[in-house]
Amino acid sequence: MMKLIKVKNYSIVTTNELSYNYRLGLPIEVFCLHTKRTIAFGRIQILNDDFIQIHGHQYNRNSYLFFGAIKLEKSS
C-alpha cells in the first residue's frame, strides 16, 4: 500500500529552487489559477525557461503556479 504525505511547507518556487527540485528528483505541484485546482504533481522531466514537463505534459511557466520544496540556507 502506498501512502501519500502532503508537505505543508511548500512555497512558490523560483528558477533556482525549481532546478534544486529537478536535480534531487523532488516532486512539484502545478496549480491552475483558472480552475483553482492542482492539475499535476510529480517529478520534473524537462525544465527550461519556457515550460516544465511533468508526466509527459508541458506546463507554460507564465501560465501556472509551481509549488515545491525550497532550499533552506544555513544560518550562521
C-alpha positions as CSV (number, residue, x, y, z in Angstrom):
1,M,0.0,0.0,0.0
2,M,1.3,3.4,-0.9
3,K,1.0,6.3,1.4
4,L,0.8,9.9,0.2
5,I,2.1,12.6,2.6
6,K,1.4,16.2,1.6
7,V,4.2,18.5,2.8
8,K,2.7,21.7,4.3
9,N,5.8,23.9,3.9
10,Y,5.8,24.2,0.1
11,S,6.1,27.6,-1.5
12,I,6.0,29.2,-4.9
13,V,9.4,28.3,-6.2
14,T,12.0,30.4,-8.1
15,T,14.0,29.2,-11.0
16,N,16.9,28.2,-8.7
17,E,14.5,26.3,-6.5
18,L,13.0,24.5,-9.5
19,S,16.5,23.5,-10.5
20,Y,17.1,22.2,-7.0
21,N,13.9,20.1,-7.1
22,Y,14.8,18.8,-10.6
23,R,18.4,17.8,-9.5
24,L,17.2,16.0,-6.4
25,G,14.2,14.4,-8.1
26,L,11.7,16.0,-5.7
27,P,8.1,16.4,-6.9
28,I,6.5,19.7,-7.5
29,E,2.8,20.8,-7.7
30,V,1.3,22.6,-10.7
31,F,-1.6,24.9,-9.7
32,C,-4.0,26.4,-12.3
33,L,-5.3,29.8,-11.4
34,H,-8.4,29.5,-13.7
35,T,-9.7,26.3,-12.1
36,K,-8.2,27.0,-8.7
37,R,-7.0,23.4,-8.6
38,T,-3.8,21.3,-8.6
39,I,-3.6,19.9,-12.1
40,A,-0.3,18.0,-11.8
41,F,2.0,16.6,-9.1
42,G,5.3,14.8,-9.8
43,R,8.9,14.9,-10.7
44,I,10.2,17.4,-13.3
45,Q,11.1,15.6,-16.5
46,I,12.2,18.7,-18.5
47,L,12.9,22.2,-17.1
48,N,13.7,25.3,-19.2
49,D,12.8,29.0,-19.3
50,D,9.5,28.4,-21.2
51,F,7.9,25.3,-19.7
52,I,8.1,22.5,-17.2
53,Q,7.3,18.9,-18.2
54,I,5.7,16.5,-15.7
55,H,4.3,13.1,-16.7
56,G,4.7,13.9,-20.4
57,H,2.7,17.1,-20.2
58,Q,4.2,20.6,-20.7
59,Y,3.1,23.5,-18.5
60,N,3.9,27.0,-19.5
61,R,5.9,28.8,-16.8
62,N,4.0,32.0,-17.2
63,S,0.5,30.4,-17.0
64,Y,0.7,28.3,-13.8
65,L,2.0,28.5,-10.3
66,F,4.6,25.9,-9.2
67,F,5.0,24.8,-5.7
68,G,7.9,22.7,-4.4
69,A,10.4,22.2,-1.7
70,I,12.6,25.3,-1.0
71,K,16.3,25.1,-0.4
72,L,16.9,26.2,3.1
73,E,20.1,28.2,3.6
74,K,22.3,27.6,6.6
75,S,22.2,30.4,9.2
76,S,25.3,31.3,11.0
